[in-house]
């Protein structure tokens, strides 16, 4: 019963999660999706569970980065709407 386990991608997922803060928020999507997939495989027993901590950390970094990106976009839109509104009021 010597089952061959798929190697974990914890380091890659963590690197993508960190890059999502520094370089490109789309790396956060990749780390989140890959992290979910790997965690499911680890729970099923088909992937090496050694990288569980790295995988969770990368997945969480990606999630936080995406949340901050969405909040930043919403704040930018709110500032634009407010500035247009105040500009219209000041013009009258």
PDB file with one MODEL, atoms N, CA, C and O in Angstrom:
MODEL        1
ATOM      1  N   UNK A   1       0.835  -1.190   0.000  1.00  0.00           N
ATOM      2  CA  UNK A   1       0.000   0.000   0.000  1.00  0.00           C
ATOM      3  C   UNK A   1       0.875   1.247   0.000  1.00  0.00           C
ATOM      4  O   UNK A   1       0.630   2.182   0.762  1.00  0.00           O
ATOM      5  N   UNK A   2       1.888   1.258  -0.851  1.00  0.00           N
ATOM      6  CA  UNK A   2       2.781   2.399  -0.973  1.00  0.00           C
ATOM      7  C   UNK A   2       2.254   3.324  -2.055  1.00  0.00           C
ATOM      8  O   UNK A   2       2.586   3.172  -3.230  1.00  0.00           O
ATOM      9  N   UNK A   3       1.435   4.280  -1.654  1.00  0.00           N
ATOM     10  CA  UNK A   3       0.776   5.197  -2.589  1.00  0.00           C
ATOM     11  C   UNK A   3       1.705   6.361  -2.911  1.00  0.00           C
ATOM     12  O   UNK A   3       2.301   6.961  -2.016  1.00  0.00           O
ATOM     13  N   UNK A   4       1.821   6.671  -4.193  1.00  0.00           N
ATOM     14  CA  UNK A   4       2.647   7.788  -4.632  1.00  0.00           C
ATOM     15  C   UNK A   4       1.830   9.075  -4.519  1.00  0.00           C
ATOM     16  O   UNK A   4       0.797   9.213  -5.175  1.00  0.00           O
ATOM     17  N   UNK A   5       2.287  10.018  -3.688  1.00  0.00           N
ATOM     18  CA  UNK A   5       1.589  11.281  -3.494  1.00  0.00           C
ATOM     19  C   UNK A   5       2.105  12.331  -4.472  1.00  0.00           C
ATOM     20  O   UNK A   5       3.293  12.365  -4.795  1.00  0.00           O
ATOM     21  N   UNK A   6       1.205  13.178  -4.934  1.00  0.00           N
ATOM     22  CA  UNK A   6       1.578  14.305  -5.783  1.00  0.00           C
ATOM     23  C   UNK A   6       2.351  15.310  -4.940  1.00  0.00           C
ATOM     24  O   UNK A   6       1.944  15.611  -3.818  1.00  0.00           O
ATOM     25  N   UNK A   7       3.472  15.841  -5.464  1.00  0.00           N
ATOM     26  CA  UNK A   7       4.216  16.829  -4.680  1.00  0.00           C
ATOM     27  C   UNK A   7       3.403  18.110  -4.480  1.00  0.00           C
ATOM     28  O   UNK A   7       2.643  18.521  -5.357  1.00  0.00           O
ATOM     29  N   UNK A   8       3.573  18.724  -3.326  1.00  0.00           N
ATOM     30  CA  UNK A   8       2.831  19.959  -3.046  1.00  0.00           C
ATOM     31  C   UNK A   8       3.440  21.129  -3.808  1.00  0.00           C
ATOM     32  O   UNK A   8       4.593  21.076  -4.235  1.00  0.00           O
ATOM     33  N   UNK A   9       2.635  22.201  -3.976  1.00  0.00           N
ATOM     34  CA  UNK A   9       3.082  23.423  -4.653  1.00  0.00           C
ATOM     35  C   UNK A   9       3.043  24.599  -3.680  1.00  0.00           C
ATOM     36  O   UNK A   9       2.780  25.735  -4.074  1.00  0.00           O
ATOM     37  N   UNK A  10       3.305  24.316  -2.416  1.00  0.00           N
ATOM     38  CA  UNK A  10       3.192  25.335  -1.379  1.00  0.00           C
ATOM     39  C   UNK A  10       4.071  26.546  -1.607  1.00  0.00           C
ATOM     40  O   UNK A  10       3.634  27.679  -1.402  1.00  0.00           O
ATOM     41  N   UNK A  11       5.312  26.320  -2.032  1.00  0.00           N
ATOM     42  CA  UNK A  11       6.236  27.438  -2.248  1.00  0.00           C
ATOM     43  C   UNK A  11       5.737  28.317  -3.396  1.00  0.00           C
ATOM     44  O   UNK A  11       5.742  29.544  -3.290  1.00  0.00           O
ATOM     45  N   UNK A  12       5.310  27.693  -4.484  1.00  0.00           N
ATOM     46  CA  UNK A  12       4.789  28.448  -5.625  1.00  0.00           C
ATOM     47  C   UNK A  12       3.562  29.266  -5.230  1.00  0.00           C
ATOM     48  O   UNK A  12       3.442  30.432  -5.607  1.00  0.00           O
ATOM     49  N   UNK A  13       2.663  28.663  -4.480  1.00  0.00           N
ATOM     50  CA  UNK A  13       1.438  29.356  -4.065  1.00  0.00           C
ATOM     51  C   UNK A  13       1.776  30.528  -3.145  1.00  0.00           C
ATOM     52  O   UNK A  13       1.180  31.600  -3.252  1.00  0.00           O
ATOM     53  N   UNK A  14       2.735  30.320  -2.240  1.00  0.00           N
ATOM     54  CA  UNK A  14       3.145  31.415  -1.354  1.00  0.00           C
ATOM     55  C   UNK A  14       3.804  32.539  -2.140  1.00  0.00           C
ATOM     56  O   UNK A  14       3.544  33.712  -1.873  1.00  0.00           O
ATOM     57  N   UNK A  15       4.652  32.199  -3.103  1.00  0.00           N
ATOM     58  CA  UNK A  15       5.299  33.229  -3.925  1.00  0.00           C
ATOM     59  C   UNK A  15       4.251  34.018  -4.707  1.00  0.00           C
ATOM     60  O   UNK A  15       4.338  35.243  -4.794  1.00  0.00           O
ATOM     61  N   UNK A  16       3.262  33.327  -5.274  1.00  0.00           N
ATOM     62  CA  UNK A  16       2.200  34.028  -5.991  1.00  0.00           C
ATOM     63  C   UNK A  16       1.401  34.932  -5.056  1.00  0.00           C
ATOM     64  O   UNK A  16       1.021  36.041  -5.434  1.00  0.00           O
ATOM     65  N   UNK A  17       1.147  34.458  -3.839  1.00  0.00           N
ATOM     66  CA  UNK A  17       0.432  35.279  -2.868  1.00  0.00           C
ATOM     67  C   UNK A  17       1.188  36.535  -2.506  1.00  0.00           C
ATOM     68  O   UNK A  17       0.590  37.602  -2.374  1.00  0.00           O
ATOM     69  N   UNK A  18       2.497  36.427  -2.343  1.00  0.00           N
ATOM     70  CA  UNK A  18       3.319  37.597  -2.016  1.00  0.00           C
ATOM     71  C   UNK A  18       3.416  38.531  -3.225  1.00  0.00           C
ATOM     72  O   UNK A  18       3.348  39.752  -3.077  1.00  0.00           O
ATOM     73  N   UNK A  19       3.575  37.957  -4.411  1.00  0.00           N
ATOM     74  CA  UNK A  19       3.638  38.778  -5.624  1.00  0.00           C
ATOM     75  C   UNK A  19       2.345  39.539  -5.861  1.00  0.00           C
ATOM     76  O   UNK A  19       2.355  40.604  -6.480  1.00  0.00           O
ATOM     77  N   UNK A  20       1.238  39.006  -5.377  1.00  0.00           N
ATOM     78  CA  UNK A  20      -0.035  39.697  -5.560  1.00  0.00           C
ATOM     79  C   UNK A  20      -0.061  41.023  -4.807  1.00  0.00           C
ATOM     80  O   UNK A  20      -0.790  41.934  -5.200  1.00  0.00           O
ATOM     81  N   UNK A  21       0.714  41.150  -3.738  1.00  0.00           N
ATOM     82  CA  UNK A  21       0.828  42.422  -3.015  1.00  0.00           C
ATOM     83  C   UNK A  21       1.772  43.380  -3.736  1.00  0.00           C
ATOM     84  O   UNK A  21       1.526  44.585  -3.798  1.00  0.00           O
ATOM     85  N   UNK A  22       2.851  42.829  -4.277  1.00  0.00           N
ATOM     86  CA  UNK A  22       3.949  43.653  -4.771  1.00  0.00           C
ATOM     87  C   UNK A  22       3.825  43.980  -6.254  1.00  0.00           C
ATOM     88  O   UNK A  22       4.047  45.123  -6.654  1.00  0.00           O
ATOM     89  N   UNK A  23       3.476  42.996  -7.070  1.00  0.00           N
ATOM     90  CA  UNK A  23       3.554  43.161  -8.517  1.00  0.00           C
ATOM     91  C   UNK A  23       2.190  43.277  -9.176  1.00  0.00           C
ATOM     92  O   UNK A  23       1.885  44.280  -9.822  1.00  0.00           O
ATOM     93  N   UNK A  24       1.377  42.254  -9.012  1.00  0.00           N
ATOM     94  CA  UNK A  24       0.131  42.176  -9.779  1.00  0.00           C
ATOM     95  C   UNK A  24      -0.954  41.482  -8.965  1.00  0.00           C
ATOM     96  O   UNK A  24      -0.778  40.332  -8.564  1.00  0.00           O
ATOM     97  N   UNK A  25      -2.065  42.155  -8.715  1.00  0.00           N
ATOM     98  CA  UNK A  25      -3.138  41.537  -7.934  1.00  0.00           C
ATOM     99  C   UNK A  25      -3.716  40.272  -8.565  1.00  0.00           C
ATOM    100  O   UNK A  25      -4.330  39.463  -7.870  1.00  0.00           O
ATOM    101  N   UNK A  26      -3.528  40.091  -9.870  1.00  0.00           N
ATOM    102  CA  UNK A  26      -4.036  38.881 -10.509  1.00  0.00           C
ATOM    103  C   UNK A  26      -3.299  37.627 -10.041  1.00  0.00           C
ATOM    104  O   UNK A  26      -3.830  36.521 -10.144  1.00  0.00           O
ATOM    105  N   UNK A  27      -2.091  37.793  -9.531  1.00  0.00           N
ATOM    106  CA  UNK A  27      -1.381  36.649  -8.941  1.00  0.00           C
ATOM    107  C   UNK A  27      -2.146  36.129  -7.721  1.00  0.00           C
ATOM    108  O   UNK A  27      -2.050  34.950  -7.378  1.00  0.00           O
ATOM    109  N   UNK A  28      -2.899  37.009  -7.074  1.00  0.00           N
ATOM    110  CA  UNK A  28      -3.712  36.599  -5.932  1.00  0.00           C
ATOM    111  C   UNK A  28      -4.807  35.637  -6.329  1.00  0.00           C
ATOM    112  O   UNK A  28      -5.133  34.714  -5.583  1.00  0.00           O
ATOM    113  N   UNK A  29      -5.380  35.851  -7.508  1.00  0.00           N
ATOM    114  CA  UNK A  29      -6.405  34.931  -8.006  1.00  0.00           C
ATOM    115  C   UNK A  29      -5.790  33.557  -8.209  1.00  0.00           C
ATOM    116  O   UNK A  29      -6.367  32.545  -7.809  1.00  0.00           O
ATOM    117  N   UNK A  30      -4.620  33.523  -8.829  1.00  0.00           N
ATOM    118  CA  UNK A  30      -3.944  32.248  -9.075  1.00  0.00           C
ATOM    119  C   UNK A  30      -3.604  31.542  -7.766  1.00  0.00           C
ATOM    120  O   UNK A  30      -3.804  30.333  -7.647  1.00  0.00           O
ATOM    121  N   UNK A  31      -3.094  32.281  -6.785  1.00  0.00           N
ATOM    122  CA  UNK A  31      -2.733  31.649  -5.514  1.00  0.00           C
ATOM    123  C   UNK A  31      -3.964  31.144  -4.777  1.00  0.00           C
ATOM    124  O   UNK A  31      -3.908  30.098  -4.129  1.00  0.00           O
ATOM    125  N   UNK A  32      -5.071  31.864  -4.864  1.00  0.00           N
ATOM    126  CA  UNK A  32      -6.305  31.451  -4.205  1.00  0.00           C
ATOM    127  C   UNK A  32      -6.851  30.173  -4.844  1.00  0.00           C
ATOM    128  O   UNK A  32      -7.207  29.227  -4.141  1.00  0.00           O
ATOM    129  N   UNK A  33      -6.915  30.148  -6.171  1.00  0.00           N
ATOM    130  CA  UNK A  33      -7.453  28.986  -6.886  1.00  0.00           C
ATOM    131  C   UNK A  33      -6.548  27.763  -6.695  1.00  0.00           C
ATOM    132  O   UNK A  33      -7.024  26.667  -6.399  1.00  0.00           O
ATOM    133  N   UNK A  34      -5.245  27.966  -6.868  1.00  0.00           N
ATOM    134  CA  UNK A  34      -4.322  26.848  -6.702  1.00  0.00           C
ATOM    135  C   UNK A  34      -4.307  26.366  -5.257  1.00  0.00           C
ATOM    136  O   UNK A  34      -4.211  25.165  -5.001  1.00  0.00           O
ATOM    137  N   UNK A  35      -4.402  27.300  -4.312  1.00  0.00           N
ATOM    138  CA  UNK A  35      -4.432  26.918  -2.900  1.00  0.00           C
ATOM    139  C   UNK A  35      -5.654  26.089  -2.565  1.00  0.00           C
ATOM    140  O   UNK A  35      -5.552  25.091  -1.852  1.00  0.00           O
ATOM    141  N   UNK A  36      -6.815  26.493  -3.074  1.00  0.00           N
ATOM    142  CA  UNK A  36      -8.032  25.700  -2.844  1.00  0.00           C
ATOM    143  C   UNK A  36      -7.888  24.299  -3.419  1.00  0.00           C
ATOM    144  O   UNK A  36      -8.238  23.314  -2.768  1.00  0.00           O
ATOM    145  N   UNK A  37      -7.373  24.213  -4.635  1.00  0.00           N
ATOM    146  CA  UNK A  37      -7.209  22.921  -5.297  1.00  0.00           C
ATOM    147  C   UNK A  37      -6.257  22.022  -4.509  1.00  0.00           C
ATOM    148  O   UNK A  37      -6.547  20.850  -4.272  1.00  0.00           O
ATOM    149  N   UNK A  38      -5.123  22.583  -4.108  1.00  0.00           N
ATOM    150  CA  UNK A  38      -4.145  21.782  -3.380  1.00  0.00           C
ATOM    151  C   UNK A  38      -4.661  21.360  -2.006  1.00  0.00           C
ATOM    152  O   UNK A  38      -4.406  20.239  -1.565  1.00  0.00           O
ATOM    153  N   UNK A  39      -5.383  22.248  -1.330  1.00  0.00           N
ATOM    154  CA  UNK A  39      -5.925  21.886  -0.015  1.00  0.00           C
ATOM    155  C   UNK A  39      -6.925  20.740  -0.141  1.00  0.00           C
ATOM    156  O   UNK A  39      -6.956  19.848   0.707  1.00  0.00           O
ATOM    157  N   UNK A  40      -7.744  20.759  -1.195  1.00  0.00           N
ATOM    158  CA  UNK A  40      -8.691  19.661  -1.419  1.00  0.00           C
ATOM    159  C   UNK A  40      -7.954  18.358  -1.670  1.00  0.00           C
ATOM    160  O   UNK A  40      -8.344  17.308  -1.158  1.00  0.00           O
ATOM    161  N   UNK A  41      -6.879  18.425  -2.467  1.00  0.00           N
ATOM    162  CA  UNK A  41      -6.107  17.216  -2.748  1.00  0.00           C
ATOM    163  C   UNK A  41      -5.396  16.709  -1.499  1.00  0.00           C
ATOM    164  O   UNK A  41      -5.280  15.500  -1.301  1.00  0.00           O
ATOM    165  N   UNK A  42      -4.922  17.617  -0.658  1.00  0.00           N
ATOM    166  CA  UNK A  42      -4.279  17.205   0.594  1.00  0.00           C
ATOM    167  C   UNK A  42      -5.290  16.554   1.523  1.00  0.00           C
ATOM    168  O   UNK A  42      -4.992  15.548   2.167  1.00  0.00           O
ATOM    169  N   UNK A  43      -6.490  17.128   1.593  1.00  0.00           N
ATOM    170  CA  UNK A  43      -7.537  16.550   2.436  1.00  0.00           C
ATOM    171  C   UNK A  43      -7.963  15.173   1.935  1.00  0.00           C
ATOM    172  O   UNK A  43      -8.322  14.301   2.727  1.00  0.00           O
ATOM    173  N   UNK A  44      -7.923  14.981   0.614  1.00  0.00           N
ATOM    174  CA  UNK A  44      -8.297  13.693   0.027  1.00  0.00           C
ATOM    175  C   UNK A  44      -7.183  12.663   0.166  1.00  0.00           C
ATOM    176  O   UNK A  44      -7.414  11.470  -0.032  1.00  0.00           O
ATOM    177  N   UNK A  45      -5.979  13.112   0.505  1.00  0.00           N
ATOM    178  CA  UNK A  45      -4.866  12.191   0.694  1.00  0.00           C
ATOM    179  C   UNK A  45      -4.095  11.884  -0.577  1.00  0.00           C
ATOM    180  O   UNK A  45      -3.301  10.944  -0.599  1.00  0.00           O
ATOM    181  N   UNK A  46      -4.309  12.657  -1.637  1.00  0.00           N
ATOM    182  CA  UNK A  46      -3.598  12.400  -2.885  1.00  0.00           C
ATOM    183  C   UNK A  46      -2.409  13.337  -3.101  1.00  0.00           C
ATOM    184  O   UNK A  46      -1.679  13.188  -4.081  1.00  0.00           O
ATOM    185  N   UNK A  47      -2.205  14.307  -2.192  1.00  0.00           N
ATOM    186  CA  UNK A  47      -1.087  15.241  -2.309  1.00  0.00           C
ATOM    187  C   UNK A  47      -0.310  15.249  -1.000  1.00  0.00           C
ATOM    188  O   UNK A  47      -0.874  15.067   0.078  1.00  0.00           O
ATOM    189  N   UNK A  48       0.984  15.463  -1.118  1.00  0.00           N
ATOM    190  CA  UNK A  48       1.875  15.515   0.040  1.00  0.00           C
ATOM    191  C   UNK A  48       1.428  16.623   0.996  1.00  0.00           C
ATOM    192  O   UNK A  48       1.406  17.793   0.612  1.00  0.00           O
ATOM    193  N   UNK A  49       1.071  16.273   2.237  1.00  0.00           N
ATOM    194  CA  UNK A  49       0.570  17.284   3.180  1.00  0.00           C
ATOM    195  C   UNK A  49       1.662  18.134   3.830  1.00  0.00           C
ATOM    196  O   UNK A  49       1.353  18.995   4.653  1.00  0.00           O
ATOM    197  N   UNK A  50       2.926  17.913   3.483  1.00  0.00           N
ATOM    198  CA  UNK A  50       4.024  18.679   4.079  1.00  0.00           C
ATOM    199  C   UNK A  50       3.904  20.178   3.807  1.00  0.00           C
ATOM    200  O   UNK A  50       4.320  20.991   4.632  1.00  0.00           O
ATOM    201  N   UNK A  51       3.342  20.548   2.661  1.00  0.00           N
ATOM    202  CA  UNK A  51       3.266  21.953   2.282  1.00  0.00           C
ATOM    203  C   UNK A  51       1.964  22.628   2.673  1.00  0.00           C
ATOM    204  O   UNK A  51       1.627  23.680   2.130  1.00  0.00           O
ATOM    205  N   UNK A  52       1.228  22.040   3.606  1.00  0.00           N
ATOM    206  CA  UNK A  52      -0.068  22.603   4.004  1.00  0.00           C
ATOM    207  C   UNK A  52       0.068  24.025   4.535  1.00  0.00           C
ATOM    208  O   UNK A  52      -0.731  24.889   4.173  1.00  0.00           O
ATOM    209  N   UNK A  53       1.044  24.286   5.373  1.00  0.00           N
ATOM    210  CA  UNK A  53       1.226  25.618   5.948  1.00  0.00           C
ATOM    211  C   UNK A  53       1.570  26.658   4.896  1.00  0.00           C
ATOM    212  O   UNK A  53       1.022  27.760   4.900  1.00  0.00           O
ATOM    213  N   UNK A  54       2.489  26.303   3.986  1.00  0.00           N
ATOM    214  CA  UNK A  54       2.855  27.230   2.910  1.00  0.00           C
ATOM    215  C   UNK A  54       1.658  27.493   1.997  1.00  0.00           C
ATOM    216  O   UNK A  54       1.425  28.624   1.570  1.00  0.00           O
ATOM    217  N   UNK A  55       0.907  26.438   1.707  1.00  0.00           N
ATOM    218  CA  UNK A  55      -0.257  26.570   0.841  1.00  0.00           C
ATOM    219  C   UNK A  55      -1.306  27.472   1.480  1.00  0.00           C
ATOM    220  O   UNK A  55      -1.865  28.344   0.814  1.00  0.00           O
ATOM    221  N   UNK A  56      -1.574  27.268   2.763  1.00  0.00           N
ATOM    222  CA  UNK A  56      -2.552  28.112   3.459  1.00  0.00           C
ATOM    223  C   UNK A  56      -2.091  29.556   3.504  1.00  0.00           C
ATOM    224  O   UNK A  56      -2.892  30.468   3.300  1.00  0.00           O
ATOM    225  N   UNK A  57      -0.812  29.776   3.768  1.00  0.00           N
ATOM    226  CA  UNK A  57      -0.287  31.141   3.841  1.00  0.00           C
ATOM    227  C   UNK A  57      -0.401  31.846   2.492  1.00  0.00           C
ATOM    228  O   UNK A  57      -0.799  33.010   2.435  1.00  0.00           O
ATOM    229  N   UNK A  58      -0.057  31.156   1.407  1.00  0.00           N
ATOM    230  CA  UNK A  58      -0.167  31.743   0.075  1.00  0.00           C
ATOM    231  C   UNK A  58      -1.605  32.037  -0.307  1.00  0.00           C
ATOM    232  O   UNK A  58      -1.903  33.074  -0.898  1.00  0.00           O
ATOM    233  N   UNK A  59      -2.494  31.113   0.038  1.00  0.00           N
ATOM    234  CA  UNK A  59      -3.916  31.296  -0.250  1.00  0.00           C
ATOM    235  C   UNK A  59      -4.457  32.514   0.505  1.00  0.00           C
ATOM    236  O   UNK A  59      -5.201  33.312  -0.064  1.00  0.00           O
ATOM    237  N   UNK A  60      -4.092  32.659   1.764  1.00  0.00           N
ATOM    238  CA  UNK A  60      -4.560  33.783   2.573  1.00  0.00           C
ATOM    239  C   UNK A  60      -3.978  35.095   2.055  1.00  0.00           C
ATOM    240  O   UNK A  60      -4.676  36.108   2.018  1.00  0.00           O
ATOM    241  N   UNK A  61      -2.704  35.088   1.656  1.00  0.00           N
ATOM    242  CA  UNK A  61      -2.111  36.304   1.078  1.00  0.00           C
ATOM    243  C   UNK A  61      -2.860  36.723  -0.179  1.00  0.00           C
ATOM    244  O   UNK A  61      -3.129  37.907  -0.378  1.00  0.00           O
ATOM    245  N   UNK A  62      -3.194  35.765  -1.021  1.00  0.00           N
ATOM    246  CA  UNK A  62      -3.949  36.077  -2.232  1.00  0.00           C
ATOM    247  C   UNK A  62      -5.320  36.633  -1.921  1.00  0.00           C
ATOM    248  O   UNK A  62      -5.775  37.570  -2.577  1.00  0.00           O
ATOM    249  N   UNK A  63      -5.988  36.063  -0.923  1.00  0.00           N
ATOM    250  CA  UNK A  63      -7.316  36.536  -0.540  1.00  0.00           C
ATOM    251  C   UNK A  63      -7.247  37.968  -0.010  1.00  0.00           C
ATOM    252  O   UNK A  63      -8.068  38.807  -0.379  1.00  0.00           O
ATOM    253  N   UNK A  64      -6.279  38.243   0.847  1.00  0.00           N
ATOM    254  CA  UNK A  64      -6.136  39.582   1.422  1.00  0.00           C
ATOM    255  C   UNK A  64      -5.796  40.594   0.323  1.00  0.00           C
ATOM    256  O   UNK A  64      -6.343  41.696   0.296  1.00  0.00           O
ATOM    257  N   UNK A  65      -4.896  40.214  -0.573  1.00  0.00           N
ATOM    258  CA  UNK A  65      -4.529  41.110  -1.658  1.00  0.00           C
ATOM    259  C   UNK A  65      -5.728  41.443  -2.539  1.00  0.00           C
ATOM    260  O   UNK A  65      -5.910  42.597  -2.928  1.00  0.00           O
ATOM    261  N   UNK A  66      -6.537  40.456  -2.853  1.00  0.00           N
ATOM    262  CA  UNK A  66      -7.720  40.709  -3.670  1.00  0.00           C
ATOM    263  C   UNK A  66      -8.720  41.590  -2.939  1.00  0.00           C
ATOM    264  O   UNK A  66      -9.328  42.472  -3.544  1.00  0.00           O
ATOM    265  N   UNK A  67      -8.894  41.360  -1.647  1.00  0.00           N
ATOM    266  CA  UNK A  67      -9.814  42.190  -0.869  1.00  0.00           C
ATOM    267  C   UNK A  67      -9.337  43.645  -0.847  1.00  0.00           C
ATOM    268  O   UNK A  67     -10.138  44.563  -1.019  1.00  0.00           O
ATOM    269  N   UNK A  68      -8.048  43.852  -0.640  1.00  0.00           N
ATOM    270  CA  UNK A  68      -7.508  45.214  -0.638  1.00  0.00           C
ATOM    271  C   UNK A  68      -7.618  45.866  -2.008  1.00  0.00           C
ATOM    272  O   UNK A  68      -7.867  47.068  -2.104  1.00  0.00           O
ATOM    273  N   UNK A  69      -7.436  45.095  -3.057  1.00  0.00           N
ATOM    274  CA  UNK A  69      -7.569  45.632  -4.411  1.00  0.00           C
ATOM    275  C   UNK A  69      -9.001  46.080  -4.677  1.00  0.00           C
ATOM    276  O   UNK A  69      -9.226  47.164  -5.216  1.00  0.00           O
ATOM    277  N   UNK A  70      -9.964  45.253  -4.302  1.00  0.00           N
ATOM    278  CA  UNK A  70     -11.375  45.603  -4.499  1.00  0.00           C
ATOM    279  C   UNK A  70     -11.726  46.853  -3.684  1.00  0.00           C
ATOM    280  O   UNK A  70     -12.398  47.755  -4.185  1.00  0.00           O
ATOM    281  N   UNK A  71     -11.270  46.901  -2.434  1.00  0.00           N
ATOM    282  CA  UNK A  71     -11.537  48.080  -1.608  1.00  0.00           C
ATOM    283  C   UNK A  71     -10.895  49.334  -2.190  1.00  0.00           C
ATOM    284  O   UNK A  71     -11.486  50.412  -2.135  1.00  0.00           O
ATOM    285  N   UNK A  72      -9.705  49.207  -2.740  1.00  0.00           N
ATOM    286  CA  UNK A  72      -9.034  50.352  -3.357  1.00  0.00           C
ATOM    287  C   UNK A  72      -9.801  50.847  -4.573  1.00  0.00           C
ATOM    288  O   UNK A  72      -9.948  52.053  -4.774  1.00  0.00           O
ATOM    289  N   UNK A  73     -10.283  49.924  -5.376  1.00  0.00           N
ATOM    290  CA  UNK A  73     -11.057  50.309  -6.551  1.00  0.00           C
ATOM    291  C   UNK A  73     -12.350  51.003  -6.136  1.00  0.00           C
ATOM    292  O   UNK A  73     -12.729  52.020  -6.718  1.00  0.00           O
ATOM    293  N   UNK A  74     -13.025  50.455  -5.130  1.00  0.00           N
ATOM    294  CA  UNK A  74     -14.256  51.081  -4.652  1.00  0.00           C
ATOM    295  C   UNK A  74     -13.993  52.463  -4.069  1.00  0.00           C
ATOM    296  O   UNK A  74     -14.784  53.382  -4.286  1.00  0.00           O
ATOM    297  N   UNK A  75     -12.892  52.629  -3.329  1.00  0.00           N
ATOM    298  CA  UNK A  75     -12.550  53.933  -2.776  1.00  0.00           C
ATOM    299  C   UNK A  75     -12.246  54.934  -3.895  1.00  0.00           C
ATOM    300  O   UNK A  75     -12.634  56.099  -3.807  1.00  0.00           O
ATOM    301  N   UNK A  76     -11.560  54.486  -4.936  1.00  0.00           N
ATOM    302  CA  UNK A  76     -11.267  55.359  -6.073  1.00  0.00           C
ATOM    303  C   UNK A  76     -12.553  55.803  -6.762  1.00  0.00           C
ATOM    304  O   UNK A  76     -12.709  56.977  -7.098  1.00  0.00           O
ATOM    305  N   UNK A  77     -13.462  54.875  -6.968  1.00  0.00           N
ATOM    306  CA  UNK A  77     -14.741  55.220  -7.603  1.00  0.00           C
ATOM    307  C   UNK A  77     -15.517  56.204  -6.731  1.00  0.00           C
ATOM    308  O   UNK A  77     -16.093  57.163  -7.243  1.00  0.00           O
ATOM    309  N   UNK A  78     -15.535  55.974  -5.419  1.00  0.00           N
ATOM    310  CA  UNK A  78     -16.241  56.872  -4.506  1.00  0.00           C
ATOM    311  C   UNK A  78     -15.633  58.271  -4.548  1.00  0.00           C
ATOM    312  O   UNK A  78     -16.366  59.260  -4.556  1.00  0.00           O
ATOM    313  N   UNK A  79     -14.308  58.368  -4.574  1.00  0.00           N
ATOM    314  CA  UNK A  79     -13.662  59.678  -4.651  1.00  0.00           C
ATOM    315  C   UNK A  79     -13.989  60.385  -5.957  1.00  0.00           C
ATOM    316  O   UNK A  79     -14.196  61.599  -5.975  1.00  0.00           O
ATOM    317  N   UNK A  80     -14.036  59.634  -7.045  1.00  0.00           N
ATOM    318  CA  UNK A  80     -14.377  60.239  -8.336  1.00  0.00           C
ATOM    319  C   UNK A  80     -15.814  60.763  -8.330  1.00  0.00           C
ATOM    320  O   UNK A  80     -16.076  61.870  -8.799  1.00  0.00           O
ATOM    321  N   UNK A  81     -16.729  59.975  -7.805  1.00  0.00           N
ATOM    322  CA  UNK A  81     -18.130  60.389  -7.751  1.00  0.00           C
ATOM    323  C   UNK A  81     -18.286  61.627  -6.866  1.00  0.00           C
ATOM    324  O   UNK A  81     -18.991  62.571  -7.225  1.00  0.00           O
ATOM    325  N   UNK A  82     -17.628  61.615  -5.714  1.00  0.00           N
ATOM    326  CA  UNK A  82     -17.713  62.769  -4.812  1.00  0.00           C
ATOM    327  C   UNK A  82     -17.097  64.020  -5.428  1.00  0.00           C
ATOM    328  O   UNK A  82     -17.647  65.113  -5.298  1.00  0.00           O
ATOM    329  N   UNK A  83     -15.961  63.862  -6.099  1.00  0.00           N
ATOM    330  CA  UNK A  83     -15.326  65.044  -6.695  1.00  0.00           C
ATOM    331  C   UNK A  83     -16.165  65.611  -7.833  1.00  0.00           C
ATOM    332  O   UNK A  83     -16.236  66.829  -8.000  1.00  0.00           O
ATOM    333  N   UNK A  84     -16.794  64.756  -8.609  1.00  0.00           N
ATOM    334  CA  UNK A  84     -17.689  65.233  -9.669  1.00  0.00           C
ATOM    335  C   UNK A  84     -18.905  65.929  -9.056  1.00  0.00           C
ATOM    336  O   UNK A  84     -19.348  66.968  -9.544  1.00  0.00           O
ATOM    337  N   UNK A  85     -19.434  65.348  -7.988  1.00  0.00           N
ATOM    338  CA  UNK A  85     -20.580  65.958  -7.309  1.00  0.00           C
ATOM    339  C   UNK A  85     -20.239  67.299  -6.704  1.00  0.00           C
ATOM    340  O   UNK A  85     -21.008  68.249  -6.845  1.00  0.00           O
ATOM    341  N   UNK A  86     -19.090  67.402  -6.023  1.00  0.00           N
ATOM    342  CA  UNK A  86     -18.695  68.673  -5.431  1.00  0.00           C
ATOM    343  C   UNK A  86     -18.371  69.696  -6.511  1.00  0.00           C
ATOM    344  O   UNK A  86     -18.622  70.887  -6.327  1.00  0.00           O
ATOM    345  N   UNK A  87     -17.820  69.252  -7.630  1.00  0.00           N
ATOM    346  CA  UNK A  87     -17.532  70.155  -8.734  1.00  0.00           C
ATOM    347  C   UNK A  87     -18.815  70.712  -9.330  1.00  0.00           C
ATOM    348  O   UNK A  87     -18.868  71.886  -9.699  1.00  0.00           O
ATOM    349  N   UNK A  88     -19.840  69.890  -9.428  1.00  0.00           N
ATOM    350  CA  UNK A  88     -21.115  70.342  -9.975  1.00  0.00           C
ATOM    351  C   UNK A  88     -21.784  71.333  -9.023  1.00  0.00           C
ATOM    352  O   UNK A  88     -22.392  72.305  -9.469  1.00  0.00           O
ATOM    353  N   UNK A  89     -21.674  71.091  -7.713  1.00  0.00           N
ATOM    354  CA  UNK A  89     -22.270  71.993  -6.724  1.00  0.00           C
ATOM    355  C   UNK A  89     -21.527  73.317  -6.708  1.00  0.00           C
ATOM    356  O   UNK A  89     -22.151  74.374  -6.606  1.00  0.00           O
ATOM    357  N   UNK A  90     -20.204  73.277  -6.809  1.00  0.00           N
ATOM    358  CA  UNK A  90     -19.415  74.509  -6.783  1.00  0.00           C
ATOM    359  C   UNK A  90     -19.639  75.353  -8.035  1.00  0.00           C
ATOM    360  O   UNK A  90     -19.512  76.576  -7.990  1.00  0.00           O
ATOM    361  N   UNK A  91     -19.968  74.714  -9.138  1.00  0.00           N
ATOM    362  CA  UNK A  91     -20.198  75.447 -10.390  1.00  0.00           C
ATOM    363  C   UNK A  91     -21.498  76.228 -10.344  1.00  0.00           C
ATOM    364  O   UNK A  91     -21.653  77.203 -11.080  1.00  0.00           O
ATOM    365  N   UNK A  92     -22.423  75.831  -9.510  1.00  0.00           N
ATOM    366  CA  UNK A  92     -23.718  76.526  -9.438  1.00  0.00           C
ATOM    367  C   UNK A  92     -23.679  77.617  -8.458  1.00  0.00           C
ATOM    368  O   UNK A  92     -24.678  78.309  -8.265  1.00  0.00           O
TER     369      UNK A  92
ENDMDL
END
